[in-house]
Amino acid sequence: MAKYISKRILMGVVSLFALILVTFFLIRLMPGNPFNLSNINQAVQDRLLSYYGLDQPIHVQLWIYLKNLAHGDLGISYKKVGMTITQLIAQGAPYTMRLGLIAYVSALVLGTAIGLGMAVTRHESVRSGLMILTVLGISVPNYVLALILMLVFGVMLHWFPVVGLSTWQHYVLPVITLSVYPLAQISKLVRSSYIEAMNQDYVTMARAKGLGNVRITLVHVMKNAMIPVVTISGPMIAFLLTGSFVVENIFTIPGIGKEFVNAVSNRDYTVIMGLTIFLGIILVSCNLISDIVCALVDPRIKLEKGG
Amino acid sequence: MKKKIMSALMAASLAASMVCPAFAQETVKGGEISIATVSSTGGLDPAGFALDMWVEYAKLCTDGLVSYDSEGNIIYESAESIDMSDDGLVWTFHLRENRWSDGSDVTAADFVNTIDRALDPNNGNAIYANMLYKIDGAEEYNNGEGALEDVKAVAVDDRTLEITLAEPCSYFLKMMSMPVFYPSKAGLATNDNAAWFKDPATSLGNGAFCLESYTDSVGYTLVKNEYYYQADKVNLDRINVQFMSDATAQLSAYMTGEINIVTGLPDYVADTYTEEDGLFIWKMLSSKFVLPNLAVEPLDDVRVREAIALALKREDIGSVVGSDYIPSLNYVAEYMLSNSSDQYFKDEQEPLFTEDEDRARELLAEAGYENGEGFPVLTFKYPNREKDSLMAQAIKAQLKSVLNIDIELIGEEDEVYAQDRKDGNYELMRHSWTADYNDPINFLNLYVSEAPSNYNGVANEAFDSAIANSDAAMDPQERNGYLHEAQNILVSENFYVIPVVTQVYVCLIDPSLANIATNDKGEPMYRFAGYTE
């Protein structure tokens, strides 16, 4: 187990380093520079470039960057005066994380319930109704959903505010937007693995022992039916924590997704780098954790991979 | 012997502000509003990276020396009166009694503070430092060749600011709307602390409002500045400024009532909203034009350039691109006010040229391309955004149908486009300019021979001397003559630039707010705004 985990961690570190290199060079391959603003005098632009070290050869820039990174220094923003990248992340991350986690929990709870509902219901109409909903949930892109929710529940009905995250009401629309896709995914997964588990021998055995349906479902079947859900939870949390670019922009949520979009359009190199690294760390660790959890839950994985 | 500038103009502006209909509406005290601002780029330091975000802040919280109303009349803000020496070099600003939001006096040293900090060669963020180069000693100090002591912007005493120019500059007062001429509290606003403007303790206001709190990426809140000398005219208690980048989100937020003022909305808003719903058209001082590269054949032939200018049907282009693009035959922004009359600059003269298909074809034939035959396929580069792309397609279609010439459209990413423009790597290009301050010179001096912004290689002695003459002419009438002469040389005689459209900003302002004025740049000003009930 220890060997398996350390191997996974090492792989994570290597992929992070590759990510840093690739991002660094890709950003600098973009033509132009961050200070190509139309009304700015050329001499002033040149001064800005040299102030931020952007007139140095690229390998020197990379070396300086890596050296600072080793000290945990992600640099300062070119466009947000008086801001370090660390501050920027510390500020944006809580919004993004809170939103992502709430969306994940709602997706998990509701998704499981809907999945179970689809699996156990005897009413064909209920089943196909839920089925249609999940298909819709998977196929409607979240920016479309965000705009529809905003127009219907914000602008037309005035039920919920649409700007920022200051009260609990502000969370409703963005959380719905974010959680619909994972919710649909989870419910489909729960449904199929539940049906599969119900056909297993141990269920027949439990029935034969005279256990009630509820007890069989909750205690025996669910434990096994949830394994695929745990497996996809890693990437899913990562998706929720990193994938809210659009939602954050539409609902004006000051999280890292919005920051990222701004940084790209502003050519704010250090912010793009810093956020990429930060998101990379989240992604790698989410995958790592879900791998480990799976290995703990399902002994077969340990045997195959851990040796 | 010094000349008093404070004259009939000021009396006129005072009278205007008292009877102006926008100010006649009854308002109640109190209340708060929310404003959406597109950009959180830069900061609030006038000596630093001062972009749109600063402009939004400054018009509420910082009083500069002078400003101008929508008719171009001077408004004395922090300066009570101004003297200019006979040689036009020494400008003395007598400051009025006013206090910062912490109760301390606004002094000449606070204005010098911004100027000195902007010129500091170690200040890596001072994007408008070059706007101070008119001041004697400024350019040398900024380039690291001179000393701070030699910068001739000095506080003679607490209420007297004296600025000595290197050479006469007739439009010097117009430049007072540039951030670098705004005050920042000496001793509190320093270059050592780049984040001073975020802390209400160091980020003071000398205007109607002052900073209450600042949250990165979210926005900031402002409260009424009780120490302001015009505090009795200020109605609102609090203003909440929110950074919102998405136009749809801004519009929705306006519709839900979460935001009271939004600027820069999509053009369809102008078609669906009326003035009663709060529609406000910000007539910006901007110009979008085609820039022909003078080093490229056959664009070096003035007949070809004129043929292109005459062949375009600007009304059609405007209707294709959207209602926020207004056809324009002028290079100097359509809504630029004149310095010597109460008209727009463009209305003081005959049109620079008239659209004329037949004449365009003739000119092309004279240049040796009868019916477009033998004319090379020129490229037309533009920033790859929806509006610019539509405009480019319209231009292409018109040149084909009128002159029977083909151009190849190349939409480029903003930075690539800027780089190509700088490198002269283009044949035809869509260019645009928005005025920094309300004076035609701001457009015209871009094309003097040695200007870095002269991207297409204009080198015309007559033009250069017209500009130089206008800089030295202190009489507004005479100066205006030179400016018109310069624009004639640039456009109607040589077609170095080919004007196409001007752009307006579509804004929505909560109709229950009154006392919203407009400044000389067409921008809505709401420091004295209040609810009507």
Chai-1 contact restraints between the chains, C-beta under 6 A:
chainA,res_idxA,chainB,res_idxB,connection_type,confidence,min_distance_angstrom,max_distance_angstrom,comment,restraint_id
A,P31,B,E415,contact,1.0,0.0,6.0,A-B,restraint_1
A,P31,B,V416,contact,1.0,0.0,6.0,A-B,restraint_2
A,P31,B,Q419,contact,1.0,0.0,6.0,A-B,restraint_3
A,G32,B,E415,contact,1.0,0.0,6.0,A-B,restraint_4
A,G32,B,V416,contact,1.0,0.0,6.0,A-B,restraint_5
A,G32,B,A418,contact,1.0,0.0,6.0,A-B,restraint_6
A,G32,B,Q419,contact,1.0,0.0,6.0,A-B,restraint_7
A,N36,B,E415,contact,1.0,0.0,6.0,A-B,restraint_8
A,N36,B,A418,contact,1.0,0.0,6.0,A-B,restraint_9
A,I40,B,I127,contact,1.0,0.0,6.0,A-B,restraint_10
A,N41,B,N130,contact,1.0,0.0,6.0,A-B,restraint_11
A,Q42,B,P452,contact,1.0,0.0,6.0,A-B,restraint_12
A,V44,B,I127,contact,1.0,0.0,6.0,A-B,restraint_13
A,V44,B,A129,contact,1.0,0.0,6.0,A-B,restraint_14
A,V44,B,N130,contact,1.0,0.0,6.0,A-B,restraint_15
A,Y51,B,G124,contact,1.0,0.0,6.0,A-B,restraint_16
A,K79,B,T41,contact,1.0,0.0,6.0,A-B,restraint_17
A,V81,B,G43,contact,1.0,0.0,6.0,A-B,restraint_18
A,V81,B,G48,contact,1.0,0.0,6.0,A-B,restraint_19
A,V81,B,F49,contact,1.0,0.0,6.0,A-B,restraint_20
A,V81,B,N125,contact,1.0,0.0,6.0,A-B,restraint_21
A,V81,B,A194,contact,1.0,0.0,6.0,A-B,restraint_22
A,G82,B,A194,contact,1.0,0.0,6.0,A-B,restraint_23
A,G82,B,A195,contact,1.0,0.0,6.0,A-B,restraint_24
A,Q91,B,D216,contact,1.0,0.0,6.0,A-B,restraint_25
A,M150,B,S252,contact,1.0,0.0,6.0,A-B,restraint_26
A,G154,B,S252,contact,1.0,0.0,6.0,A-B,restraint_27
A,G154,B,T256,contact,1.0,0.0,6.0,A-B,restraint_28
A,V155,B,S252,contact,1.0,0.0,6.0,A-B,restraint_29
A,V155,B,M255,contact,1.0,0.0,6.0,A-B,restraint_30
A,V155,B,T256,contact,1.0,0.0,6.0,A-B,restraint_31
A,P161,B,E258,contact,1.0,0.0,6.0,A-B,restraint_32
A,V162,B,S252,contact,1.0,0.0,6.0,A-B,restraint_33
A,V162,B,A253,contact,1.0,0.0,6.0,A-B,restraint_34
A,V162,B,T256,contact,1.0,0.0,6.0,A-B,restraint_35
A,V163,B,A253,contact,1.0,0.0,6.0,A-B,restraint_36
A,V163,B,E258,contact,1.0,0.0,6.0,A-B,restraint_37
A,N249,B,D246,contact,1.0,0.0,6.0,A-B,restraint_38
A,I250,B,D246,contact,1.0,0.0,6.0,A-B,restraint_39
A,I250,B,A249,contact,1.0,0.0,6.0,A-B,restraint_40
A,T252,B,M244,contact,1.0,0.0,6.0,A-B,restraint_41
A,T252,B,A249,contact,1.0,0.0,6.0,A-B,restraint_42
A,P254,B,S217,contact,1.0,0.0,6.0,A-B,restraint_43
A,P254,B,V218,contact,1.0,0.0,6.0,A-B,restraint_44
A,N266,B,T41,contact,1.0,0.0,6.0,A-B,restraint_45
